[in-house]
Amino acid sequence: MNIKAWLEAARLRTLPLSVSGIFVGSFYAFSQGFINWWILSFALITTLGLQVLSNFANDYGDGIKGTDNEHRIGPQRAIQSGAITVAAMKKGIIITSLLTLASAITLIYLAFGKDDFATSLFFFFLGLAAIASAIKYTVGSSAYGYRGLGDVFVFIFFGLVSVLGCYFLFAKQIDTLIVLPAIAIGLLSVAVLNLNNMRDQVSDAMSGKNTMVVKMGPVKAKLYHYFIIVTALVLTLIFAILCSFKPVQYLFLAAYVPFLLHIKTVADNSVPKALDPELKKVALSTFLLSVLLCIVLQL
């Protein structure tokens, strides 16, 4: 087994972004006295599994459709380069799906035990939906990523489900204020996808992958990008105000600096390939924002 190829296919640089919502939902619950480190641990394992599954499925789907070709600007994918065969990647997707499902079932049991069957069943089907969503982004004839719906699913699963769902696992209720950072994390996750699609607009259009960027065009895609990032930052600030943060708790505003610098970089950009380093910057900036929020929520 080519371990290096599988690690590259897992796209480790995407993992911090995927757990940002889990941290925010969990530590907001912690700030209210709902503390359970086992739930946090398995929530992280499940989310990481979903992200790796999504990355494997993306590699597989784009690989067999020919979307990953010589025109693509980003890093060469595993199937595209031949480092991993189509059959091996398919097995990897199946194994990752089963392991992630096992982790999700364990998480549900830790949160609800044997008593609340209805809620457990709801979260079980939510887990199945998340796994299906991770796979169907690029796999199959009805892959939603090829119809411009990737942004919607990323917003739902990496924003709303990640933050609100995780908070509910601890508190067994929904706090209306947590909706604001849930939307913010969702929007910032969409920003990473949008940036990826801005980089790959030409090759995606040639391959029939009609992302939001392909549909909107480069000018509107930039405006859309500014809107989702600025909205996320504003909603996070409103959350802090409504939570009556003390002055020291506004430390999280330090994470706004790289986002503002990023917006300027995108505004000045005219070469799609130059956007590739920005993907990592936005992902890590979102992770930084979530970590700082976790810290200040405990002050």
C-alpha positions as CSV (number, residue, x, y, z in Angstrom):
1,M,0.0,0.0,0.0
2,N,1.3,3.5,-0.9
3,I,0.7,5.3,2.4
4,K,1.9,8.6,1.0
5,A,-0.6,8.4,-1.9
6,W,-3.4,7.7,0.5
7,L,-2.4,10.5,2.9
8,E,-2.3,12.9,-0.1
9,A,-5.7,11.7,-1.3
10,A,-7.1,12.3,2.3
11,R,-6.0,16.0,1.8
12,L,-4.9,16.6,5.3
13,R,-5.0,20.4,4.8
14,T,-8.8,20.2,4.6
15,L,-9.2,18.6,8.0
16,P,-8.8,21.6,10.3
17,L,-11.7,23.3,8.5
18,S,-14.0,20.3,8.9
19,V,-13.7,20.2,12.7
20,S,-14.2,24.0,13.2
21,G,-17.9,23.7,13.7
22,I,-17.5,20.8,16.1
23,F,-15.2,22.8,18.3
24,V,-17.6,25.8,18.3
25,G,-20.7,23.8,19.1
26,S,-18.9,21.8,21.8
27,F,-17.3,24.6,23.6
28,Y,-20.4,26.7,23.6
29,A,-22.1,23.7,25.3
30,F,-19.1,23.5,27.7
31,S,-19.6,27.2,28.6
32,Q,-23.1,26.3,29.8
33,G,-21.9,23.4,31.9
34,F,-22.6,20.5,29.4
35,I,-19.2,18.9,29.5
36,N,-18.5,15.4,28.0
37,W,-15.1,14.8,26.5
38,W,-16.2,11.4,25.0
39,I,-18.9,13.1,23.0
40,L,-16.4,15.7,21.7
41,S,-13.8,13.0,20.9
42,F,-16.2,10.9,18.8
43,A,-17.8,14.0,17.2
44,L,-14.3,14.9,16.0
45,I,-13.6,11.3,14.8
46,T,-16.9,11.2,12.9
47,T,-16.4,14.5,11.3
48,L,-12.8,13.7,10.2
49,G,-14.1,10.5,8.8
50,L,-16.7,12.4,6.8
51,Q,-14.1,14.8,5.5
52,V,-11.7,12.1,4.4
53,L,-14.6,10.2,2.8
54,S,-15.6,13.3,0.9
55,N,-12.0,13.8,-0.3
56,F,-11.8,10.1,-1.4
57,A,-15.1,10.3,-3.2
58,N,-14.2,13.6,-4.8
59,D,-11.0,12.1,-6.1
60,Y,-12.9,9.0,-7.4
61,G,-15.8,10.9,-8.9
62,D,-13.8,13.6,-10.7
63,G,-11.2,10.9,-11.7
64,I,-13.6,8.6,-13.5
65,K,-15.5,11.5,-15.1
66,G,-12.3,13.0,-16.5
67,T,-12.8,16.3,-14.7
68,D,-9.3,15.8,-13.2
69,N,-7.3,16.3,-16.4
70,E,-4.3,18.3,-17.7
71,H,-6.4,21.5,-17.7
72,R,-6.9,21.4,-13.9
73,I,-4.9,23.9,-12.0
74,G,-4.8,22.4,-8.5
75,P,-2.6,19.6,-7.1
76,Q,-2.8,16.4,-9.1
77,R,-5.2,13.9,-7.6
78,A,-4.5,10.3,-6.8
79,I,-6.5,8.6,-9.5
80,Q,-5.5,11.3,-12.1
81,S,-1.8,10.5,-11.4
82,G,-2.3,6.8,-11.2
83,A,-1.0,6.6,-7.6
84,I,-4.2,4.9,-6.6
85,T,-6.3,2.7,-8.9
86,V,-10.1,3.3,-9.3
87,A,-10.8,-0.1,-7.7
88,A,-8.6,0.6,-4.7
89,M,-10.2,4.1,-4.2
90,K,-13.6,2.5,-4.4
91,K,-12.6,0.1,-1.6
92,G,-11.2,3.0,0.4
93,I,-14.5,4.8,0.1
94,I,-16.4,1.7,1.3
95,I,-14.1,1.1,4.3
96,T,-14.1,4.8,5.3
97,S,-17.9,4.9,5.1
98,L,-18.2,1.9,7.4
99,L,-15.7,3.2,9.9
100,T,-17.4,6.6,9.9
101,L,-20.8,5.0,10.4
102,A,-19.5,3.0,13.3
103,S,-18.1,6.2,14.9
104,A,-21.4,8.0,14.4
105,I,-23.3,5.2,16.0
106,T,-21.0,5.2,19.0
107,L,-21.4,9.0,19.2
108,I,-25.2,8.7,19.2
109,Y,-25.1,6.1,22.0
110,L,-22.8,8.2,24.1
111,A,-25.1,11.2,23.7
112,F,-28.5,9.5,24.2
113,G,-27.9,6.0,25.6
114,K,-30.8,3.5,25.2
115,D,-33.5,5.8,26.5
116,D,-34.2,8.4,23.7
117,F,-34.8,6.1,20.8
118,A,-36.6,8.7,18.6
119,T,-33.7,11.2,18.8
120,S,-31.1,8.5,18.3
121,L,-32.9,7.3,15.2
122,F,-33.1,10.9,13.9
123,F,-29.3,11.4,14.3
124,F,-28.6,7.9,12.8
125,F,-30.4,9.0,9.6
126,L,-28.7,12.3,9.8
127,G,-25.4,10.4,9.9
128,L,-26.4,8.3,6.9
129,A,-27.4,11.5,5.0
130,A,-24.0,13.0,5.8
131,I,-22.2,9.9,4.4
132,A,-24.4,9.9,1.3
133,S,-23.8,13.6,0.9
134,A,-20.0,13.2,1.1
135,I,-20.1,10.5,-1.6
136,K,-22.7,12.1,-3.9
137,Y,-20.8,15.4,-4.3
138,T,-19.0,14.1,-7.4
139,V,-20.0,10.4,-7.6
140,G,-22.8,9.2,-9.9
141,S,-24.8,10.6,-12.8
142,S,-26.8,12.8,-10.3
143,A,-23.7,14.2,-8.5
144,Y,-24.9,17.5,-7.0
145,G,-21.5,19.1,-7.2
146,Y,-21.9,19.1,-11.0
147,R,-25.2,21.0,-10.7
148,G,-24.0,23.9,-8.6
149,L,-25.4,22.6,-5.3
150,G,-22.1,22.0,-3.6
151,D,-22.3,25.3,-1.7
152,V,-25.7,24.4,-0.3
153,F,-24.6,21.0,1.1
154,V,-21.4,22.3,2.5
155,F,-23.3,25.1,4.3
156,I,-25.8,22.6,5.7
157,F,-23.4,19.9,6.9
158,F,-20.2,21.8,7.8
159,G,-22.1,24.7,9.3
160,L,-25.6,24.1,10.6
161,V,-25.4,20.3,11.2
162,S,-21.8,20.5,12.5
163,V,-22.4,23.3,15.1
164,L,-26.1,22.9,16.0
165,G,-26.0,19.2,15.8
166,C,-22.9,19.0,18.0
167,Y,-24.4,21.4,20.5
168,F,-27.6,19.3,20.7
169,L,-25.6,16.2,21.4
170,F,-24.4,17.8,24.7
171,A,-27.3,20.0,25.7
172,K,-30.3,18.0,24.3
173,Q,-31.8,21.4,23.2
174,I,-31.1,24.2,20.7
175,D,-29.9,27.6,21.9
176,T,-31.0,30.3,19.4
177,L,-27.7,32.2,19.8
178,I,-25.6,29.3,18.5
179,V,-27.4,29.6,15.2
180,L,-25.3,32.7,14.4
181,P,-21.8,31.0,14.6
182,A,-23.3,28.0,12.9
183,I,-24.2,30.1,9.9
184,A,-20.8,31.8,10.1
185,I,-18.8,28.6,10.0
186,G,-21.1,27.3,7.3
187,L,-20.4,30.4,5.1
188,L,-16.7,30.3,5.7
189,S,-16.7,26.6,4.7
190,V,-18.6,27.6,1.5
191,A,-15.9,30.3,1.0
192,V,-13.2,27.6,0.8
193,L,-15.3,25.6,-1.8
194,N,-16.0,28.8,-3.8
195,L,-12.3,29.6,-3.8
196,N,-11.5,26.1,-5.1
197,N,-14.1,26.5,-7.8
198,M,-12.8,30.0,-8.8
199,R,-9.4,28.4,-9.3
200,D,-10.8,25.6,-11.4
201,Q,-13.5,27.5,-13.3
202,V,-12.0,26.9,-16.8
203,S,-11.4,23.2,-16.4
204,D,-14.7,22.7,-14.6
205,A,-16.6,24.4,-17.4
206,M,-14.8,22.3,-20.0
207,S,-15.7,19.1,-18.1
208,G,-19.3,20.0,-17.6
209,K,-19.0,20.5,-13.9
210,N,-21.4,23.4,-13.5
211,T,-20.4,24.8,-10.1
212,M,-21.8,28.1,-8.8
213,V,-18.7,29.9,-10.1
214,V,-19.2,28.4,-13.6
215,K,-22.8,29.5,-13.5
216,M,-22.1,33.0,-12.2
217,G,-18.8,33.8,-14.0
218,P,-15.6,35.2,-12.4
219,V,-16.8,38.7,-11.6
220,K,-20.0,37.7,-9.7
221,A,-18.1,34.8,-8.1
222,K,-15.7,37.4,-6.5
223,L,-18.7,39.5,-5.2
224,Y,-20.3,36.3,-3.9
225,H,-17.0,35.5,-2.2
226,Y,-16.8,38.9,-0.4
227,F,-20.4,38.6,0.6
228,I,-20.1,35.2,2.3
229,I,-16.9,36.1,4.2
230,V,-18.1,39.5,5.4
231,T,-21.5,38.1,6.4
232,A,-19.8,35.4,8.4
233,L,-17.6,37.9,10.2
234,V,-20.5,40.2,11.0
235,L,-22.7,37.4,12.3
236,T,-19.8,36.3,14.6
237,L,-19.5,39.8,16.0
238,I,-23.3,40.0,16.5
239,F,-23.0,36.7,18.4
240,A,-20.4,38.2,20.7
241,I,-22.5,41.3,21.4
242,L,-25.6,39.3,22.1
243,C,-23.6,37.0,24.4
244,S,-22.4,40.1,26.3
245,F,-18.8,39.3,25.8
246,K,-16.3,41.0,28.1
247,P,-13.6,43.1,26.5
248,V,-11.0,40.4,26.8
249,Q,-13.3,38.0,25.0
250,Y,-13.1,40.0,21.8
251,L,-9.7,38.4,21.3
252,F,-11.3,36.4,18.6
253,L,-11.3,39.5,16.4
254,A,-7.6,38.8,15.7
255,A,-8.8,36.1,13.4
256,Y,-10.5,38.7,11.2
257,V,-7.1,40.1,10.0
258,P,-6.2,37.2,7.7
259,F,-9.7,37.2,6.3
260,L,-9.5,40.9,5.4
261,L,-6.1,40.4,3.8
262,H,-7.5,37.4,1.9
263,I,-10.3,39.5,0.5
264,K,-7.8,42.1,-0.8
265,T,-5.8,39.3,-2.4
266,V,-8.8,37.9,-4.2
267,A,-9.8,41.4,-5.3
268,D,-6.4,42.0,-6.8
269,N,-6.2,38.5,-8.4
270,S,-6.4,38.0,-12.2
271,V,-4.6,34.6,-12.4
272,P,-6.8,31.6,-11.1
273,K,-3.7,29.5,-10.3
274,A,-2.5,32.1,-7.8
275,L,-5.6,31.5,-5.7
276,D,-4.5,28.0,-4.7
277,P,-2.4,29.1,-1.7
278,E,-5.5,31.0,-0.5
279,L,-7.4,27.8,0.1
280,K,-5.2,26.8,2.9
281,K,-5.2,30.3,4.3
282,V,-9.0,30.6,4.5
283,A,-9.3,27.0,5.9
284,L,-6.7,27.7,8.7
285,S,-8.2,31.2,9.4
286,T,-11.6,29.6,9.9
287,F,-10.0,27.0,12.3
288,L,-8.2,29.9,14.1
289,L,-11.5,31.8,14.5
290,S,-13.1,28.7,15.9
291,V,-10.3,28.0,18.3
292,L,-10.3,31.6,19.6
293,L,-14.0,31.4,20.1
294,C,-13.6,28.2,22.1
295,I,-11.0,29.9,24.3
296,V,-13.0,33.1,24.9
297,L,-16.2,31.2,25.6
298,Q,-14.5,29.7,28.6
299,L,-13.3,33.0,30.1
